[in-house]
Amino acid sequence: MYIETITLTNYRNYSKLALTFDEKVNVIIGQNAQGKTNLMEAIYVLAFTKSYRTSKDKELMMWDESYARIEGTVFKRNYHVPIEMQFQAKGKIAKLNHLEQKRLSHYIGALNVVMFAPEDLNLVKGSPQVRRRFIDMEIGQVKPIYMHHLGQYQKILKQRNHLLKDLQRRKTTDTTMLDVLTEQLITHASEILRRRFSFLALLLTWAQPIHSGITQAKEILTIDYDATIAIDKTASLADIKQQYDETFNRHRQQEIDRGTTLYGPHRDDLIFYVNDRNVQTYGSQGQQRTTALSLKLAEIELIKHEVGEYPVLLLDDVLSELDRHRQSHLLNTIKDKVQTFVTTTSVNDIEHETMQSATIFHVEDGEIVREERGDT
Ligand SMILES: Nc1ncnc2c1ncn2[C@@H]1O[C@H](COP(=O)(O)OP(=O)(O)OP(=O)(O)O)[C@@H](O)[C@H]1O
């Protein structure tokens, strides 16, 4: 799939912008603070309905404006699919084929995007939250039902934590409600865990050969899922449920004493190993980068496998962070099959060959001009 056109209205520093993209590589060049990341973010928001930079949708609206709109046309399975996200003070609206979608989970997946930004190099070194977000977003865009379970889980978790705090402070002694919430929590926790296990197993089947390719077969990548319950990665949904059930029963008093939910996917983590050594603890910065890169490239293949088409790849300010070897590995992998958007402040940061065949856009203060190439 690829994005054919995008129109932004009052989106961050773009008052009005209409662009037609190339189905292969699009390079966005501009000085700092001109709007490169804003354009990448707009594409991301069009895919995921929310930003990765802020949880406050209001920030997406141009200052002093009351709404923001992103419209796009996606070429997918031989159709031109119009999609649209609109943000207003009273909320957001997602439209697919001009029709408003009641549930965002029905909209997500219309456009598949894989983003690789400097923050992603933190995937290995950063907090567990970064890794959980990574898997949640990636599973969500190929399996919309996952987003439903995640949303429900977070809602129930909040209520349960609130109740545990009340029990801890003895504002209430009624534990019947705790049982109800625990049962509901387990239903969604088990679905989440089961899907995370399957996703990781699938992701690894691509990440391993990719990682090996980048490191010239010197490194083997493995991923471990660090769950708060003792469970095998191949366990059935029923077994996971039972294990959660036993865990919550056994630790009921501990959770009341602490006033919070101590078990569940919201506390799980991923551990990456290279040649059986924990990359977070022992890996060099280069190994951590390679791991992040392998995972992102694997994601592209996983989406192709699940959805039937390659996603759109966003490389925001990231090529200059990679050495020439990793850069050319990345560019060779995507060449000719994945629509790619690359931002950079300097053309010198990007491999010559890629630049020659790319469509170039120049950004300056909320205006973007497509470079007309005289190379006939
Ligand atoms: N809601 C908004 N309304 C208007 N302008 C905004 C809004 N949010 C951000 N901006 C402005 O958008 C400008 C461009 O930001 P952007 O993050 O896209 O920069 P960039 O071109 O990617 O630069 P860098 O290379 O430094 O990352 C900034 O000057 C910022 O002040």
The ligand as a Gaussian input file, in Angstrom:
#p B3LYP/6-31G(d) Opt

LIG

0 1
 N        0.130000      23.335000      17.312000
 C        1.051000      24.039000      16.635000
 N        0.693000      25.156000      15.930000
 C        1.611000      25.853000      15.239000
 N        2.911000      25.541000      15.189000
 C        3.319000      24.448000      15.860000
 C        2.418000      23.647000      16.618000
 N        3.109000      22.627000      17.177000
 C        4.396000      22.781000      16.798000
 N        4.539000      23.881000      16.008000
 C        5.754000      24.385000      15.373000
 O        6.126000      23.555000      14.298000
 C        7.481000      23.819000      14.005000
 C        8.124000      22.651000      13.297000
 O        8.270000      21.519000      14.143000
 P        8.850000      20.084000      13.649000
 O        8.878000      19.275000      14.894000
 O        8.110000      19.546000      12.517000
 O       10.321000      20.459000      13.223000
 P       11.354000      19.695000      12.262000
 O       11.315000      20.353000      10.928000
 O       11.135000      18.244000      12.325000
 O       12.730000      20.095000      12.945000
 P       13.874000      19.220000      13.671000
 O       14.823000      18.875000      12.562000
 O       14.427000      20.224000      14.619000
 O       13.234000      18.048000      14.319000
 C        8.125000      24.289000      15.304000
 O        8.656000      25.577000      15.125000
 C        6.956000      24.352000      16.302000
 O        6.994000      25.501000      17.093000

